[in-house]
Amino acid sequence: MTTKKKQTEEAAVEEKVAETKAATADEATEQADEAAKGPISDAHAEDGAGQAEEPHSGDNGAQPATEFEPSGAPLQVVEDVDPSHPAVDNDPRAATSSEQNRIDFNDPNLSGAEAVKRNLEAQSKG
């Protein structure tokens, strides 16, 4: 192969590589632009695809709580929750002592440290 022909072929390869890099960069820019627009692209805006559901829309199947535990936890029955499932803590005070459960952390006006201090002082007096 002659030197001139080899140089021409190398130039053609370099040109093709440059075109590919430019096309890839343009595609990346287009993808970034689409991502910046948010979850709804122009292609999906007409048919509603990709639109986020509005918060609190529809019926979630659970009735509002009408009674509350002394801790402030709502007494609310959710029919499709299995309380025996390992991901559900159906006994959050398991493996705690009655002394631990006497301490009241539910005063919103006290920090956790202040609540502990006050409860320990009350226990030592009584």
C-alpha positions in Angstrom: 0.0 0.0 0.0 1.3 3.4 -0.9 1.9 6.0 1.7 -0.5 8.4 0.2 -3.3 5.8 0.1 -2.6 4.8 3.7 -2.8 8.4 4.8 -6.1 8.8 2.9 -7.6 5.8 4.6 -6.3 6.9 8.0 -7.9 10.3 7.4 -11.2 8.7 6.5 -11.1 6.6 9.7 -10.3 9.7 11.8 -13.1 11.6 10.2 -15.5 8.7 10.9 -14.4 8.6 14.5 -14.9 12.3 14.9 -18.4 12.1 13.4 -19.3 9.2 15.8 -18.0 11.2 18.8 -20.0 14.3 17.7 -23.2 12.2 17.2 -22.7 10.6 20.6 -22.2 14.0 22.2 -25.3 15.4 20.5 -27.3 12.4 21.7 -26.0 12.9 25.3 -27.0 16.5 25.1 -30.5 15.7 23.9 -30.8 13.1 26.7 -29.7 15.6 29.3 -32.2 18.2 27.9 -35.0 15.6 28.1 -34.0 14.7 31.7 -34.0 18.4 32.7 -37.6 18.8 31.4 -38.8 16.5 34.2 -40.7 13.2 34.1 -43.0 14.3 31.3 -41.6 14.6 27.9 -43.3 16.2 24.9 -43.9 12.7 23.4 -45.9 11.6 26.5 -47.6 14.9 27.4 -50.5 14.3 25.0 -51.4 10.8 26.2 -50.8 11.6 30.0 -48.1 8.9 30.3 -45.4 9.6 32.9 -47.5 12.1 34.8 -47.2 11.8 38.6 -50.3 11.1 40.6 -51.4 14.0 42.6 -50.9 13.5 46.4 -54.0 12.5 48.3 -56.0 11.7 45.2 -58.3 8.7 45.3 -59.4 6.4 48.0 -56.7 4.6 49.9 -59.1 2.2 51.5 -58.3 3.2 55.1 -60.8 5.0 57.3 -59.5 8.0 59.3 -58.7 7.2 62.9 -61.4 8.3 65.5 -59.6 7.0 68.6 -56.0 7.2 69.8 -53.7 5.3 72.1 -52.3 7.2 75.1 -49.0 7.4 73.2 -50.8 9.3 70.4 -50.8 6.4 68.0 -54.0 6.3 65.9 -56.2 3.2 66.3 -56.7 2.6 62.7 -57.5 -0.7 61.0 -56.0 -1.2 57.6 -57.5 -4.3 56.1 -54.7 -5.4 53.8 -51.9 -5.2 56.4 -50.9 -8.5 58.0 -49.7 -7.6 61.5 -47.8 -10.9 61.7 -45.7 -10.1 58.6 -42.0 -9.7 59.5 -41.9 -6.2 58.0 -44.6 -5.0 60.4 -43.7 -4.3 64.0 -46.9 -5.4 65.7 -45.3 -5.3 69.2 -43.0 -2.3 69.3 -42.4 -2.6 73.0 -41.4 -6.2 73.0 -38.2 -6.9 75.0 -38.5 -3.7 77.0 -39.1 -3.4 80.7 -42.0 -1.8 82.4 -39.6 0.8 83.8 -38.6 1.7 80.2 -42.2 2.1 79.2 -43.0 4.4 82.2 -40.8 7.1 80.8 -42.9 9.6 78.7 -41.1 11.0 75.7 -44.2 12.4 74.2 -44.0 16.0 75.6 -43.3 18.1 72.5 -42.0 20.9 74.7 -39.1 18.9 76.1 -35.9 17.6 74.4 -35.2 13.9 74.7 -32.5 14.6 77.3 -34.8 16.8 79.3 -37.5 14.2 79.3 -35.1 11.5 80.5 -33.8 13.8 83.3 -37.2 14.7 84.5 -38.5 11.1 84.5 -35.4 9.8 86.3 -35.7 12.5 88.9 -39.4 11.7 89.4 -38.5 8.0 89.8 -35.8 8.7 92.4 -38.3 10.8 94.5 -41.1 8.3 94.4 
